[in-house]
Amino acid sequence: MLKESFTRLETRSDKAVGYFYGRLFAANPRLRALFPIALDAQRDRFFHALTRIVWSQDNPDELASYLGRLGRDHRRYGVTAEHYAAVEDALLATLRVFARDVWSPRAEEAWTEAYRSAAAAMSEAAERDAGGAPPWWAAEVVEHDRRADDLAVLTLSPERPLPFASGQYVTVQTSRWPRVWRPYSIANAPRSDGRLRLHVRARPGGWVSGALVRDTGTGDTVLLGPATGTMTLDPDSGRDLLLVAGGTGLAPVKALAEQAVAAGRRRDVRLLVGARTERDLYDLSDLRLLESAYPWVRVLPVLSDEPDFRGLRGTPADVLADLDGWDGGWADRDAYVAGPVPMVRTTVAALQRLGMPLERVHHDLLKAEE
């Protein structure tokens, strides 16, 4: 019943979401202050979340995990139980209009029960999280290294310890764009000084990324959400590692490489860095330092648009079968892949064809960079 009525919203999602926010803010004007000035991205996120909730009803474990993450994320915006009630009223009003041909008292009862169950799960997750962590951390920019016109490496010093694991990411808000948060991977393993590095590329029309690259400097303050993400090293595995990065997807795999070499186990590490040209290898000097300090680490640039390059040419997926000096097949390796969605997908498919079990291929496609 939920799915049948929801398909009516899907066919007119733009109008339905516009109607929803109109109802929400008309009935609760003060809630408008919790949202960004421009609602385009927020509308997409809301509809994506609603879609996940509806289509995960058949998978309670997946739904519980997703709702817990949403509830913790909502703490950054100051969401309380009364806000969930306001959203319920606006959502039901929207469904009555856009799903009127299949709407009935039973449908309303089903939606009310499903929504209140989801809201309770999110509220409980937020309450549990509040017992051990703040909703955000203020962090000072202690270094701002502009590596290209559209790319910068930022070193941040949080005001209090921010726990994270290598491979995770944080959301960032700048003073220039209040209430607008964007996710960025942490580019280093945990350090004794608590500092974090982010690799940020300014995207066309990217509010936060543009502000971080072009309008942020040493001494400025940003807000950080709690670290999240599941692309972390298996603590029980001693298998050799294949790390594959494209663009600023280098950030999380570089952190994983640092953790691997600091863990005390000698694990062969191959780090494929995909780029178009040598100019795009913005962090190669740091990677070479890591390689020179640990002989069992090999950094392998892969360039797609430089015909005269003497190294590996093509995409990471193209060169996997030809990796030299790493015998023994693929069945007993762990792979971690980060970067643009098409690159991640082609790389994962190539690894599967080469015989690497999918449970040992890790990625975080759900994290959508701005």
C-alpha positions in Angstrom: 0.0 0.0 0.0 2.9 2.4 0.8 4.6 1.6 -2.5 1.5 2.0 -4.6 0.7 5.4 -3.2 4.3 6.6 -3.3 4.6 5.8 -7.0 2.0 8.6 -7.5 4.5 11.0 -5.9 7.4 9.6 -8.0 5.7 10.4 -11.3 5.4 14.1 -10.2 8.2 14.4 -7.7 9.1 18.1 -8.4 5.5 19.3 -7.9 4.9 17.0 -4.9 8.1 18.1 -3.1 7.3 21.7 -3.8 3.8 21.3 -2.4 5.2 19.5 0.6 7.6 22.3 1.5 4.9 24.9 0.8 2.6 23.2 3.3 5.4 22.7 5.9 6.5 26.4 5.9 2.9 27.8 5.7 1.9 25.9 8.8 5.3 26.3 10.6 7.0 29.5 9.4 9.7 29.4 12.0 10.9 26.1 10.6 12.1 27.9 7.5 15.2 29.1 9.4 16.4 25.5 9.8 16.8 25.1 6.0 19.3 26.5 3.4 18.3 29.7 1.5 18.0 27.7 -1.7 16.1 24.4 -1.3 17.1 22.6 -4.6 19.6 20.2 -3.0 17.4 19.8 0.1 14.4 18.8 -2.0 16.4 16.1 -3.7 17.7 14.8 -0.4 14.3 14.7 1.1 12.8 12.8 -1.8 15.8 10.4 -1.8 15.3 9.7 1.9 11.6 9.2 1.5 12.3 6.7 -1.4 14.8 4.8 0.8 12.3 4.6 3.6 9.4 3.3 1.5 11.4 0.8 -0.6 13.3 -0.5 2.5 10.2 -1.6 4.4 10.9 -5.2 3.3 14.5 -5.0 4.8 14.2 -3.9 8.4 17.9 -4.2 9.2 18.9 -1.9 6.3 16.1 0.5 7.2 17.1 0.7 10.8 20.7 1.4 9.9 19.6 4.1 7.4 17.2 5.8 9.9 19.9 5.8 12.6 22.3 7.6 10.3 19.6 10.1 9.4 18.7 10.8 13.0 22.3 11.4 13.9 22.7 13.7 10.9 19.6 15.7 11.9 21.3 16.8 15.1 23.4 19.3 13.0 20.2 21.2 12.1 18.7 21.3 15.6 15.8 18.9 14.7 13.5 18.0 17.6 10.5 15.7 18.1 8.1 18.6 17.3 9.7 19.0 13.9 9.0 15.4 13.0 5.3 15.9 13.8 5.2 19.0 11.5 6.8 17.0 8.7 4.2 14.2 9.2 1.3 16.6 8.8 2.8 18.1 5.6 3.6 14.7 4.2 0.1 13.3 4.7 -1.4 16.4 3.2 0.9 16.0 0.1 -0.1 12.3 -0.3 -3.8 13.1 -0.1 -3.4 15.5 -3.0 -1.0 13.6 -5.2 -2.1 10.0 -4.5 -5.8 10.8 -4.3 -6.8 8.1 -6.7 -5.5 5.3 -4.4 -5.9 7.1 -1.1 -8.1 5.6 1.6 -8.4 5.5 5.4 -6.3 2.3 5.3 -3.6 4.0 3.3 -3.5 6.9 5.7 -3.2 4.6 8.6 -0.4 2.7 6.9 1.5 5.9 6.2 1.0 7.3 9.7 2.2 4.1 11.3 5.3 3.8 9.0 6.2 7.5 9.4 5.9 7.5 13.2 8.0 4.3 13.4 10.7 6.0 11.3 10.5 9.2 13.3 10.9 7.3 16.5 13.9 5.4 15.2 15.6 8.7 14.1 14.8 10.4 17.4 16.2 7.5 19.4 19.4 7.4 17.4 19.8 11.2 17.9 19.3 10.8 21.7 21.8 8.0 21.9 24.3 10.0 19.9 23.8 13.1 22.1 25.1 11.2 25.1 28.6 10.9 23.7 29.2 13.5 21.0 28.3 17.1 20.1 26.2 17.8 17.0 29.2 19.5 15.4 32.8 20.5 16.0 34.2 24.0 15.3 37.6 23.6 13.5 40.3 26.2 12.7 41.9 26.2 9.2 45.6 25.9 10.1 46.8 25.4 6.5 45.2 26.2 3.2 47.4 24.8 0.3 46.0 25.8 -3.1 47.2 23.0 -5.4 45.3 24.2 -8.5 42.8 26.9 -9.5 40.0 24.6 -8.5 41.6 22.5 -5.8 42.9 23.0 -2.3 44.2 20.8 0.6 42.9 22.1 3.9 44.4 21.1 7.3 41.9 21.6 10.1 42.3 21.6 13.9 39.1 20.8 15.7 38.4 22.6 19.0 38.0 19.2 20.7 38.9 15.6 19.6 36.9 14.4 16.7 37.0 10.6 16.6 37.3 9.0 13.1 38.7 6.0 11.3 40.7 6.1 8.1 38.5 5.9 5.1 35.6 7.9 6.7 34.3 11.4 5.9 32.9 14.4 7.6 30.4 17.0 6.5 31.5 20.6 6.4 29.7 23.9 6.8 31.3 27.3 6.1 30.2 30.7 7.5 29.5 31.8 3.9 26.7 29.3 3.5 24.9 28.6 6.8 22.9 25.4 7.1 24.5 24.0 3.9 26.6 20.9 4.6 28.7 18.9 2.2 30.6 15.6 2.7 34.4 15.4 2.3 36.7 12.5 3.0 39.4 12.7 5.5 42.8 12.4 3.8 44.9 11.2 6.8 44.9 8.5 9.4 44.2 9.7 12.9 47.1 11.8 14.3 48.2 12.6 17.8 47.5 16.3 17.3 43.9 15.6 16.2 44.2 17.4 12.9 42.4 16.4 9.7 43.2 17.0 6.1 40.6 17.5 3.3 41.1 17.5 -0.4 38.5 19.8 -1.9 37.8 20.5 -5.6 35.6 23.4 -6.4 32.7 22.1 -8.5 30.7 24.3 -11.0 28.0 25.8 -8.9 29.3 24.2 -5.8 28.6 26.6 -2.9 30.6 24.9 -0.2 33.4 23.5 -2.4 33.9 26.9 -4.0 33.9 28.7 -0.6 36.5 26.2 0.8 38.8 26.5 -2.2 38.5 30.2 -3.1 37.1 32.1 -0.1 38.7 30.3 2.9 42.1 30.9 4.4 44.3 30.2 7.4 42.7 31.3 10.6 39.1 30.8 9.4 36.7 28.5 11.2 34.4 25.8 9.7 32.0 23.4 11.3 32.4 19.7 11.0 29.8 17.0 11.5 30.7 13.6 13.0 32.7 11.2 11.0 30.8 8.5 9.2 31.3 6.0 6.4 32.0 2.3 6.2 35.0 2.1 3.8 37.4 1.3 6.7 40.1 -1.4 7.0 39.1 -4.8 8.2 41.0 -5.0 11.6 41.2 -8.8 11.4 42.6 -8.9 7.8 46.3 -9.2 7.1 45.7 -9.4 3.3 47.6 -7.3 0.8 45.9 -4.1 -0.3 44.9 -2.7 -3.6 43.9 1.0 -3.3 42.4 2.7 -6.3 41.7 6.4 -6.5 40.4 8.9 -9.0 40.3 12.7 -8.5 39.8 13.7 -4.8 38.8 10.1 -4.1 42.5 10.0 -3.3 41.8 11.4 0.1 40.2 8.3 1.8 42.6 5.8 0.2 45.6 7.8 1.2 44.3 7.7 4.7 43.9 3.9 4.4 47.5 3.6 3.1 48.8 5.6 6.1 46.9 3.4 8.5 48.1 0.2 6.9 51.8 1.1 7.2 51.4 2.4 10.7 49.6 -0.7 12.0 52.9 -2.7 12.3 51.9 -5.5 9.9 53.8 -5.6 6.6 51.1 -5.7 3.9 52.0 -5.1 0.3 50.1 -2.0 -0.8 49.5 -1.0 -4.4 48.0 2.5 -4.8 46.6 3.3 -8.3 46.1 7.0 -8.8 43.9 7.7 -11.8 44.0 11.1 -13.5 43.8 12.7 -16.9 47.3 14.3 -17.1 50.4 14.6 -14.9 49.2 18.1 -13.8 46.2 16.4 -12.2 48.4 14.3 -9.9 48.1 17.1 -7.3 49.4 15.0 -4.3 52.1 12.9 -6.0 55.0 14.4 -4.1 53.4 13.4 -0.7 52.6 9.9 -2.1 56.3 9.5 -3.2 57.4 10.3 0.4 55.2 7.6 1.7 56.5 5.2 -0.9 60.1 6.0 -0.1 59.6 5.5 3.6 57.9 2.1 3.2 59.3 -0.1 0.4 56.3 -2.4 0.4 54.1 0.5 -0.8 54.0 1.2 -4.5 52.3 4.3 -6.0 51.2 3.8 -9.6 49.9 6.8 -11.5 47.5 5.9 -14.3 46.9 8.7 -16.9 44.1 8.6 -19.5 44.8 11.7 -21.6 48.6 11.9 -21.9 49.8 9.7 -24.9 53.5 10.4 -24.2 53.3 9.3 -20.6 55.8 6.4 -20.0 53.8 4.8 -17.1 50.4 3.2 -17.0 47.9 4.6 -19.5 44.2 4.4 -19.5 41.9 4.1 -16.6 42.5 2.1 -13.4 40.0 -0.6 -14.7 42.1 -0.8 -17.9 45.4 -1.6 -16.2 44.4 -3.9 -13.4 45.1 -7.1 -15.3 48.6 -5.9 -16.2 49.8 -5.0 -12.7 53.4 -6.2 -12.5 55.3 -7.5 -9.5 52.1 -8.7 -7.8 51.8 -12.4 -8.4 49.4 -14.9 -6.8 46.1 -13.8 -8.3 43.4 -11.6 -6.8 41.4 -14.0 -4.6 43.3 -13.1 -1.5 43.5 -9.3 -1.6 41.4 -6.5 -0.2 40.5 -3.6 -2.5 39.3 -0.1 -1.7 38.0 2.1 -4.4 37.1 5.8 -4.3 36.5 8.5 -6.8 33.9 9.5 -9.5 31.0 7.1 -9.6 31.7 5.8 -13.2 35.3 5.0 -12.3 34.3 3.2 -9.1 31.7 1.1 -11.0 34.1 0.1 -13.8 36.9 -0.7 -11.4 34.6 -2.9 -9.2 33.4 -4.7 -12.3 37.0 -5.3 -13.5 38.1 -6.7 -10.1 35.1 -9.1 -10.2 36.1 -10.3 -13.6 39.7 -10.9 -12.3 38.4 -13.1 -9.6 38.4 -10.9 -6.5 35.4 -11.8 -4.3 33.0 -8.8 -4.1 32.9 -9.0 -0.3 36.6 -7.9 -0.4 35.9 -4.9 -2.7 35.1 -1.8 -0.6 33.7 1.5 -1.7 31.4 4.2 -0.6 29.1 5.0 -3.6 26.4 6.4 -1.2 28.6 9.4 -0.4 27.8 12.0 -3.1 30.4 14.7 -3.3 29.2 18.1 -4.1 
